[in-house]
Amino acid sequence: MGASMEVAKYTERLVPSTRFVAVDGVAPAVSESAAFVAPSASVIGNVSLGSKSSIWYGATVRGDVNHVVIGDNSSIGDRAVIHVAKIQGDSPTVIGNNDTIGPGAIVHAATLGDSCVVGASAQVLDGATVQEGAYVAPGAVVTPGTTVPAGQYWAGSPAKMVRSLSDEELATIVNSANETTQLASLHAGECAKDLAQLVADEEKYLDDLERDPEYFQPTGVDEDDVLGQGQPGRIFNTTLSHPEEGLKRKQNQ
């Protein structure tokens, strides 16, 4: 009725979620034990996401003209783009285990071995290979067809070898991947909350904010709790009703 009365009507349409999008009948295959896929991320087409892996806010993984494989315990950072190639060459994108793709990075039709790092805003382009334990510096550009050997640090545009990584640095890559997975689990828990849980969290936050710092309120269940009624006798353990408590206090004084 209202629209028919307008000269130039405007119809507001509900925008569907682009978190998981099928292409030509092929939908993303996400492991049930994946750590986290952000609500604002887009996983499109023939994409396989491994266990404990995460795709962060604003990231795009496009398996529309070829396939993308992301291994276990790897992370795709905020606003990063993972894409493939088909027209100029049959080049999927394969990302190994324990890999870290930094925020704003681009991996296009390339192959990454295990325990690699692609820094923030770096680019790994068509046909390039980053071998196990290699590190591509932030902002670096790995040109098409280039191979970054295992355990090396590359930087620049075009990227060139700077030095070899130490054993300590190689261990840090895996540790960093594990820490990202733990953080992803926290984000997954928060993003899974419904409206009622969010309202309850806000009320608890405001309540704690208004409480006096000396106000004591148990946050957990006492190990001696009986049917949710507390520990028997605790309420009576005062100097007035419990002579032994009064004696202990006098001895301490």
SULRA-V863704 format. One record per pair of residues at least 12 apart in sequence whose ideal C-beta (glycine too) atoms are under 10 Angstrom apart, sorted by the first residue. I is the first residue (numbers start at 1). J is the second residue. If there is no record, write none. Layout:
i=I j=J
i=I j=J
This chain:
i=17 j=39
i=17 j=40
i=17 j=42
i=18 j=39
i=18 j=40
i=18 j=41
i=18 j=42
i=18 j=43
i=18 j=44
i=18 j=60
i=19 j=37
i=19 j=38
i=19 j=39
i=19 j=40
i=19 j=41
i=19 j=42
i=19 j=43
i=19 j=44
i=19 j=55
i=20 j=37
i=20 j=41
i=20 j=42
i=20 j=43
i=20 j=44
i=20 j=45
i=20 j=47
i=21 j=42
i=21 j=43
i=21 j=44
i=21 j=45
i=21 j=47
i=21 j=62
i=21 j=63
i=21 j=64
i=22 j=44
i=22 j=45
i=22 j=46
i=23 j=44
i=23 j=45
i=23 j=46
i=23 j=47
i=23 j=62
i=23 j=63
i=23 j=64
i=23 j=65
i=24 j=45
i=24 j=46
i=24 j=64
i=24 j=65
i=25 j=45
i=26 j=44
i=26 j=45
i=26 j=46
i=26 j=47
i=26 j=63
i=26 j=64
i=26 j=67
i=27 j=43
i=27 j=44
i=27 j=45
i=27 j=46
i=27 j=47
i=28 j=42
i=28 j=43
i=28 j=44
i=28 j=45
i=28 j=46
i=28 j=47
i=28 j=48
i=28 j=49
i=28 j=55
i=28 j=61
i=28 j=63
i=28 j=68
i=29 j=43
i=29 j=46
i=29 j=47
i=29 j=48
i=29 j=49
i=29 j=50
i=29 j=63
i=29 j=67
i=29 j=69
i=30 j=43
i=30 j=47
i=30 j=48
i=30 j=49
i=30 j=50
i=30 j=53
i=30 j=55
i=30 j=70
i=31 j=48
i=31 j=49
i=31 j=50
i=31 j=51
i=31 j=52
i=31 j=53
i=31 j=70
i=31 j=72
i=32 j=51
i=33 j=50
i=33 j=51
i=33 j=52
i=33 j=53
i=33 j=72
i=34 j=49
i=34 j=50
i=34 j=51
i=34 j=52
i=34 j=53
i=34 j=54
i=34 j=55
i=34 j=70
i=34 j=72
i=34 j=184
i=34 j=188
i=35 j=49
i=35 j=50
i=35 j=51
i=35 j=52
i=35 j=53
i=35 j=54
i=35 j=55
i=35 j=72
i=35 j=73
i=35 j=74
i=35 j=75
i=35 j=180
i=35 j=181
i=35 j=182
i=35 j=183
i=35 j=184
i=35 j=185
i=35 j=186
i=35 j=187
i=35 j=188
i=36 j=52
i=36 j=53
i=36 j=54
i=36 j=55
i=36 j=56
i=36 j=57
i=36 j=75
i=36 j=180
i=36 j=181
i=36 j=183
i=36 j=184
i=36 j=185
i=36 j=186
i=36 j=187
i=36 j=188
i=36 j=189
i=36 j=190
i=36 j=191
i=36 j=192
i=37 j=49
i=37 j=53
i=37 j=54
i=37 j=55
i=37 j=56
i=37 j=59
i=37 j=61
i=37 j=76
i=37 j=184
i=37 j=187
i=37 j=188
i=37 j=191
i=38 j=54
i=38 j=55
i=38 j=56
i=38 j=57
i=38 j=58
i=38 j=59
i=38 j=76
i=38 j=78
i=38 j=184
i=38 j=187
i=38 j=188
i=38 j=191
i=39 j=57
i=39 j=187
i=39 j=191
i=39 j=192
i=40 j=56
i=40 j=57
i=40 j=58
i=40 j=59
i=40 j=78
i=40 j=79
i=40 j=191
i=41 j=54
i=41 j=55
i=41 j=56
i=41 j=57
i=41 j=58
i=41 j=59
i=41 j=60
i=41 j=61
i=41 j=76
i=41 j=78
i=41 j=79
i=41 j=80
i=42 j=55
i=42 j=58
i=42 j=59
i=42 j=60
i=42 j=61
i=42 j=62
i=42 j=81
i=43 j=55
i=43 j=59
i=43 j=60
i=43 j=61
i=43 j=62
i=43 j=63
i=43 j=68
i=43 j=70
i=43 j=76
i=43 j=82
i=44 j=60
i=44 j=61
i=44 j=62
i=44 j=63
i=44 j=64
i=44 j=68
i=44 j=82
i=44 j=83
i=45 j=61
i=45 j=62
i=45 j=63
i=45 j=64
i=45 j=65
i=45 j=66
i=45 j=67
i=45 j=68
i=45 j=84
i=46 j=62
i=46 j=63
i=46 j=64
i=46 j=65
i=46 j=66
i=46 j=67
i=46 j=68
i=46 j=69
i=46 j=84
i=46 j=92
i=47 j=61
i=47 j=62
i=47 j=63
i=47 j=64
i=47 j=67
i=47 j=68
i=47 j=69
i=47 j=70
i=47 j=82
i=47 j=84
i=47 j=93
i=48 j=63
i=48 j=67
i=48 j=68
i=48 j=69
i=48 j=70
i=48 j=71
i=48 j=94
i=48 j=95
i=49 j=61
i=49 j=68
i=49 j=69
i=49 j=70
i=49 j=71
i=49 j=72
i=49 j=74
i=49 j=76
i=49 j=95
i=50 j=69
i=50 j=70
i=50 j=71
i=50 j=72
i=50 j=73
i=50 j=74
i=50 j=95
i=50 j=96
i=50 j=97
i=51 j=71
i=51 j=72
i=51 j=73
i=51 j=74
i=51 j=97
i=51 j=181
i=52 j=71
i=52 j=72
i=52 j=73
i=52 j=74
i=52 j=75
i=52 j=97
i=52 j=98
i=52 j=177
i=52 j=178
i=52 j=180
i=52 j=181
i=52 j=182
i=52 j=184
i=52 j=185
i=53 j=70
i=53 j=71
i=53 j=72
i=53 j=73
i=53 j=74
i=53 j=75
i=53 j=76
i=53 j=95
i=53 j=97
i=53 j=98
i=53 j=99
i=53 j=177
i=53 j=180
i=53 j=181
i=53 j=184
i=54 j=70
i=54 j=73
i=54 j=74
i=54 j=75
i=54 j=76
i=54 j=77
i=54 j=177
i=54 j=180
i=54 j=181
i=54 j=183
i=54 j=184
i=54 j=185
i=54 j=187
i=54 j=188
i=55 j=70
i=55 j=74
i=55 j=75
i=55 j=76
i=55 j=77
i=55 j=78
i=55 j=80
i=55 j=82
i=55 j=101
i=55 j=184
i=56 j=75
i=56 j=76
i=56 j=77
i=56 j=78
i=56 j=79
i=56 j=80
i=56 j=101
i=56 j=103
i=56 j=180
i=56 j=183
i=56 j=184
i=56 j=187
i=57 j=77
i=57 j=78
i=57 j=79
i=57 j=103
i=57 j=187
i=57 j=191
i=58 j=77
i=58 j=78
i=58 j=79
i=58 j=80
i=58 j=81
i=58 j=103
i=58 j=104
i=59 j=75
i=59 j=76
i=59 j=77
i=59 j=78
i=59 j=79
i=59 j=80
i=59 j=81
i=59 j=82
i=59 j=101
i=59 j=103
i=59 j=104
i=59 j=105
i=60 j=76
i=60 j=79
i=60 j=80
i=60 j=81
i=60 j=82
i=60 j=83
i=60 j=106
i=61 j=76
i=61 j=80
i=61 j=81
i=61 j=82
i=61 j=83
i=61 j=84
i=61 j=93
i=61 j=95
i=61 j=101
i=61 j=107
i=62 j=81
i=62 j=82
i=62 j=83
i=62 j=84
i=62 j=93
i=62 j=108
i=63 j=82
i=63 j=83
i=63 j=84
i=63 j=92
i=63 j=93
i=64 j=83
i=64 j=84
i=64 j=86
i=65 j=83
i=65 j=84
i=65 j=85
i=65 j=86
i=65 j=87
i=65 j=90
i=65 j=91
i=65 j=92
i=65 j=109
i=66 j=83
i=66 j=84
i=66 j=85
i=66 j=86
i=66 j=89
i=66 j=90
i=66 j=91
i=66 j=92
i=66 j=93
i=66 j=109
i=67 j=84
i=67 j=92
i=67 j=93
i=67 j=94
i=68 j=82
i=68 j=83
i=68 j=84
i=68 j=92
i=68 j=93
i=68 j=94
i=68 j=95
i=68 j=107
i=68 j=109
i=69 j=92
i=69 j=93
i=69 j=94
i=69 j=95
i=69 j=96
i=69 j=111
i=70 j=82
i=70 j=93
i=70 j=94
i=70 j=95
i=70 j=96
i=70 j=97
i=70 j=99
i=70 j=101
i=70 j=112
i=71 j=94
i=71 j=95
i=71 j=96
i=71 j=97
i=71 j=98
i=71 j=99
i=71 j=112
i=71 j=113
i=71 j=114
i=72 j=96
i=72 j=97
i=72 j=98
i=72 j=99
i=72 j=114
i=72 j=177
i=72 j=181
i=73 j=96
i=73 j=97
i=73 j=98
i=73 j=99
i=73 j=100
i=73 j=114
i=73 j=115
i=73 j=174
i=73 j=177
i=73 j=178
i=73 j=180
i=73 j=181
i=73 j=184
i=74 j=95
i=74 j=96
i=74 j=97
i=74 j=98
i=74 j=99
i=74 j=100
i=74 j=101
i=74 j=112
i=74 j=114
i=74 j=115
i=74 j=116
i=74 j=177
i=74 j=180
i=74 j=181
i=75 j=95
i=75 j=98
i=75 j=99
i=75 j=100
i=75 j=101
i=75 j=102
i=75 j=176
i=75 j=177
i=75 j=179
i=75 j=180
i=75 j=181
i=75 j=183
i=75 j=184
i=76 j=95
i=76 j=99
i=76 j=100
i=76 j=101
i=76 j=102
i=76 j=103
i=76 j=105
i=76 j=107
i=76 j=118
i=77 j=100
i=77 j=101
i=77 j=102
i=77 j=103
i=77 j=104
i=77 j=105
i=77 j=118
i=77 j=119
i=77 j=120
i=77 j=121
i=77 j=180
i=78 j=102
i=78 j=103
i=78 j=104
i=78 j=105
i=78 j=120
i=79 j=102
i=79 j=103
i=79 j=104
i=79 j=105
i=79 j=106
i=79 j=120
i=79 j=121
i=80 j=101
i=80 j=102
i=80 j=103
i=80 j=104
i=80 j=105
i=80 j=106
i=80 j=107
i=80 j=118
i=80 j=120
i=80 j=121
i=80 j=122
i=81 j=101
i=81 j=104
i=81 j=105
i=81 j=106
i=81 j=107
i=81 j=108
i=81 j=123
i=82 j=95
i=82 j=101
i=82 j=105
i=82 j=106
i=82 j=107
i=82 j=108
i=82 j=109
i=82 j=110
i=82 j=124
i=83 j=106
i=83 j=107
i=83 j=108
i=83 j=109
i=83 j=110
i=83 j=126
i=84 j=107
i=84 j=108
i=84 j=109
i=84 j=110
i=84 j=126
i=85 j=108
i=85 j=109
i=85 j=110
i=85 j=125
i=85 j=126
i=85 j=127
i=85 j=144
i=86 j=109
i=88 j=109
i=88 j=126
i=88 j=127
i=88 j=144
i=89 j=109
i=89 j=126
i=89 j=127
i=89 j=144
i=89 j=145
i=90 j=109
i=91 j=108
i=91 j=109
i=91 j=110
i=91 j=111
i=91 j=125
i=91 j=126
i=91 j=127
i=91 j=128
i=91 j=144
i=92 j=109
i=92 j=110
i=92 j=111
i=93 j=107
i=93 j=108
i=93 j=109
i=93 j=110
i=93 j=111
i=93 j=112
i=93 j=124
i=93 j=126
i=94 j=107
i=94 j=109
i=94 j=110
i=94 j=111
i=94 j=112
i=94 j=113
i=94 j=129
i=95 j=107
i=95 j=110
i=95 j=111
i=95 j=112
i=95 j=113
i=95 j=114
i=95 j=116
i=95 j=118
i=95 j=124
i=95 j=130
i=96 j=111
i=96 j=112
i=96 j=113
i=96 j=114
i=96 j=115
i=96 j=116
i=96 j=130
i=96 j=131
i=96 j=132
i=97 j=112
i=97 j=113
i=97 j=114
i=97 j=115
i=97 j=116
i=97 j=132
i=97 j=174
i=97 j=177
i=98 j=113
i=98 j=114
i=98 j=115
i=98 j=116
i=98 j=117
i=98 j=132
i=98 j=133
i=98 j=173
i=98 j=174
i=98 j=175
i=98 j=176
i=98 j=177
i=98 j=178
i=98 j=180
i=98 j=181
i=99 j=112
i=99 j=113
i=99 j=114
i=99 j=115
i=99 j=116
i=99 j=117
i=99 j=118
i=99 j=130
i=99 j=132
i=99 j=173
i=99 j=177
i=100 j=112
i=100 j=115
i=100 j=116
i=100 j=117
i=100 j=118
i=100 j=119
i=100 j=135
i=100 j=173
i=100 j=174
i=100 j=176
i=100 j=177
i=100 j=179
i=100 j=180
i=101 j=116
i=101 j=117
i=101 j=118
i=101 j=119
i=101 j=120
i=101 j=122
i=101 j=124
i=101 j=136
i=102 j=117
i=102 j=118
i=102 j=119
i=102 j=120
i=102 j=121
i=102 j=122
i=102 j=136
i=102 j=137
i=102 j=138
i=102 j=139
i=103 j=119
i=103 j=120
i=103 j=121
i=103 j=138
i=104 j=119
i=104 j=120
i=104 j=121
i=104 j=122
i=104 j=123
i=104 j=138
i=104 j=139
i=105 j=117
i=105 j=118
i=105 j=119
i=105 j=120
i=105 j=121
i=105 j=122
i=105 j=123
i=105 j=124
i=105 j=136
i=105 j=138
i=105 j=139
i=105 j=140
i=106 j=118
i=106 j=121
i=106 j=122
i=106 j=123
i=106 j=124
i=106 j=125
i=106 j=141
i=107 j=122
i=107 j=123
i=107 j=124
i=107 j=125
i=107 j=128
i=107 j=130
i=107 j=136
i=107 j=142
i=108 j=123
i=108 j=124
i=108 j=125
i=108 j=126
i=108 j=127
i=108 j=128
i=108 j=144
i=109 j=124
i=109 j=125
i=109 j=126
i=109 j=127
i=109 j=128
i=109 j=144
i=110 j=123
i=110 j=124
i=110 j=125
i=110 j=126
i=110 j=127
i=110 j=128
i=110 j=129
i=110 j=130
i=110 j=142
i=110 j=144
i=110 j=145
i=110 j=146
i=110 j=148
i=111 j=124
i=111 j=127
i=111 j=128
i=111 j=129
i=111 j=130
i=111 j=131
i=111 j=147
i=112 j=124
i=112 j=128
i=112 j=129
i=112 j=130
i=112 j=131
i=112 j=132
i=112 j=134
i=112 j=136
i=112 j=148
i=113 j=129
i=113 j=130
i=113 j=131
i=113 j=132
i=113 j=133
i=113 j=134
i=113 j=148
i=113 j=150
i=114 j=131
i=114 j=132
i=114 j=133
i=114 j=150
i=114 j=173
i=114 j=174
i=114 j=177
i=115 j=131
i=115 j=132
i=115 j=133
i=115 j=134
i=115 j=135
i=115 j=150
i=115 j=151
i=115 j=170
i=115 j=171
i=115 j=173
i=115 j=174
i=115 j=176
i=115 j=177
i=116 j=130
i=116 j=131
i=116 j=132
i=116 j=133
i=116 j=134
i=116 j=135
i=116 j=136
i=116 j=148
i=116 j=150
i=116 j=173
i=116 j=177
i=117 j=130
i=117 j=133
i=117 j=134
i=117 j=135
i=117 j=136
i=117 j=137
i=117 j=138
i=117 j=153
i=117 j=165
i=117 j=169
i=117 j=172
i=117 j=173
i=117 j=176
i=117 j=177
i=118 j=130
i=118 j=134
i=118 j=135
i=118 j=136
i=118 j=137
i=118 j=138
i=118 j=140
i=118 j=142
i=118 j=148
i=119 j=135
i=119 j=136
i=119 j=137
i=119 j=138
i=119 j=139
i=119 j=140
i=119 j=154
i=119 j=155
i=120 j=137
i=120 j=138
i=120 j=139
i=121 j=138
i=121 j=139
i=121 j=140
i=121 j=141
i=122 j=135
i=122 j=136
i=122 j=137
i=122 j=138
i=122 j=139
i=122 j=140
i=122 j=141
i=122 j=142
i=122 j=154
i=122 j=155
i=122 j=157
i=122 j=159
i=123 j=136
i=123 j=139
i=123 j=140
i=123 j=141
i=123 j=142
i=123 j=143
i=123 j=157
i=123 j=158
i=123 j=159
i=124 j=136
i=124 j=140
i=124 j=141
i=124 j=142
i=124 j=143
i=124 j=144
i=124 j=146
i=124 j=148
i=124 j=159
i=125 j=141
i=125 j=142
i=125 j=143
i=125 j=144
i=125 j=145
i=125 j=146
i=125 j=158
i=126 j=143
i=126 j=144
i=126 j=145
i=127 j=143
i=127 j=144
i=127 j=145
i=127 j=146
i=127 j=147
i=128 j=141
i=128 j=142
i=128 j=143
i=128 j=144
i=128 j=145
i=128 j=146
i=128 j=147
i=128 j=148
i=128 j=159
i=129 j=142
i=129 j=145
i=129 j=146
i=129 j=147
i=129 j=148
i=129 j=149
i=130 j=142
i=130 j=146
i=130 j=147
i=130 j=148
i=130 j=149
i=130 j=150
i=130 j=152
i=130 j=154
i=130 j=159
i=131 j=147
i=131 j=148
i=131 j=149
i=131 j=150
i=131 j=151
i=131 j=152
i=132 j=149
i=132 j=150
i=132 j=151
i=132 j=170
i=132 j=173
i=133 j=149
i=133 j=150
i=133 j=151
i=133 j=152
i=133 j=164
i=133 j=165
i=133 j=169
i=133 j=170
i=133 j=171
i=133 j=173
i=133 j=174
i=134 j=147
i=134 j=148
i=134 j=149
i=134 j=150
i=134 j=151
i=134 j=152
i=134 j=153
i=134 j=154
i=134 j=161
i=134 j=164
i=134 j=165
i=134 j=170
i=134 j=173
i=135 j=148
i=135 j=151
i=135 j=152
i=135 j=153
i=135 j=154
i=135 j=155
i=135 j=162
i=135 j=163
i=135 j=165
i=135 j=169
i=135 j=170
i=135 j=172
i=135 j=173
i=136 j=148
i=136 j=152
i=136 j=153
i=136 j=154
i=136 j=155
i=136 j=159
i=137 j=153
i=137 j=154
i=137 j=155
i=137 j=156
i=137 j=159
i=137 j=162
i=138 j=155
i=139 j=155
i=139 j=156
i=139 j=157
i=139 j=159
i=140 j=153
i=140 j=154
i=140 j=155
i=140 j=156
i=140 j=157
i=140 j=158
i=140 j=159
i=140 j=160
i=140 j=162
i=141 j=154
i=141 j=155
i=141 j=156
i=141 j=157
i=141 j=158
i=141 j=159
i=142 j=154
i=142 j=156
i=142 j=157
i=142 j=158
i=142 j=159
i=142 j=160
i=143 j=157
i=143 j=158
i=143 j=159
i=144 j=158
i=146 j=158
i=146 j=159
i=146 j=160
i=148 j=160
i=148 j=161
i=149 j=161
i=149 j=164
i=150 j=164
i=150 j=165
i=150 j=170
i=151 j=164
i=151 j=165
i=151 j=166
i=151 j=167
i=151 j=169
i=151 j=170
i=152 j=164
i=152 j=165
i=153 j=165
i=153 j=166
i=153 j=169
i=218 j=230
i=222 j=234
